[in-house]
C-alpha cells in the first residue's frame, strides 16, 4: 500500500474515532505523523526527479554527490539506474 493511501486510511480511521471511547484525547499528534510521512515521500520524489534532471543536463555524479553531502559512489548507488551506475 502506498503512503498516500495509508495516510488517507489513517485519517479516515482517526475521523471515525469516538473521543469518549478512544484512549487518545486528541488524534492530531497521530495525524501529524501521517502528514509528515506524506511530506517525506513527496520530498524524496522531488529529490529523485532533481537528480535525474541534473544527470540529464550532464552533471557528474561527483557534483551531485557534493551537493548531497556524500560521495560520488553513494549518490550513484542511491539514485542511479542499473544502466548508469
C-alpha positions in Angstrom: 0.0 0.0 0.0 1.3 3.5 -0.9 1.9 6.0 1.8 -0.7 8.4 0.4 -3.2 5.5 0.6 -2.1 4.7 4.2 -2.3 8.3 5.2 -5.8 8.6 3.8 -6.8 5.4 5.5 -5.3 6.6 8.8 -7.1 9.9 8.5 -10.4 8.1 7.9 -9.9 5.9 10.9 -8.9 8.9 13.1 -12.0 10.8 11.9 -14.2 7.8 12.9 -12.8 7.6 16.4 -15.2 8.1 19.2 -13.5 10.7 21.5 -15.3 9.3 24.5 -14.0 5.7 23.9 -10.6 6.4 22.3 -7.5 6.1 24.5 -6.1 9.2 22.9 -7.5 12.6 23.9 -6.7 14.2 20.6 -5.6 12.4 17.4 -3.8 15.5 16.0 -0.4 14.1 17.0 -1.1 10.9 15.1 -2.4 12.9 12.1 0.8 14.9 12.1 2.8 11.7 11.7 0.8 10.7 8.7 1.2 14.2 7.2 5.0 14.1 7.9 5.3 10.8 6.2 3.4 12.1 3.1 5.8 15.1 3.0 8.9 12.9 3.3 7.7 10.8 0.4 6.9 13.9 -1.7 10.4 15.3 -0.9 12.0 12.0 -1.8 10.2 12.1 -5.2 11.3 15.6 -5.8 14.9 14.7 -4.9 14.9 11.8 -7.3 13.5 13.9 -10.0 16.0 16.7 -9.4 18.9 14.3 -9.5 17.6 12.8 -12.8 17.3 16.3 -14.2 20.8 17.1 -13.2 22.1 14.0 -14.8 20.1 14.7 -18.0 21.8 18.1 -18.0 25.2 16.5 -17.9 26.2 17.0 -14.2 28.6 14.3 -12.9 27.9 12.0 -10.0 30.7 13.8 -8.2 29.0 17.2 -8.5 25.6 15.7 -7.4 27.3 13.9 -4.5 28.9 17.1 -3.4 25.6 18.9 -3.3 24.1 15.9 -1.4 27.0 15.9 1.1 28.1 12.4 0.1 30.4 10.7 -2.2 30.0 10.2 -5.9 29.7 6.5 -5.3 27.0 6.9 -2.7 25.0 9.3 -4.9 25.3 7.0 -7.9 24.3 3.9 -5.8 21.3 5.6 -4.3 19.9 7.5 -7.4 21.4 5.7 -10.4 19.6 3.3 -12.5 21.3 -0.1 -13.2 22.2 1.2 -16.7 24.0 4.3 -15.4 25.5 3.1 -12.1 
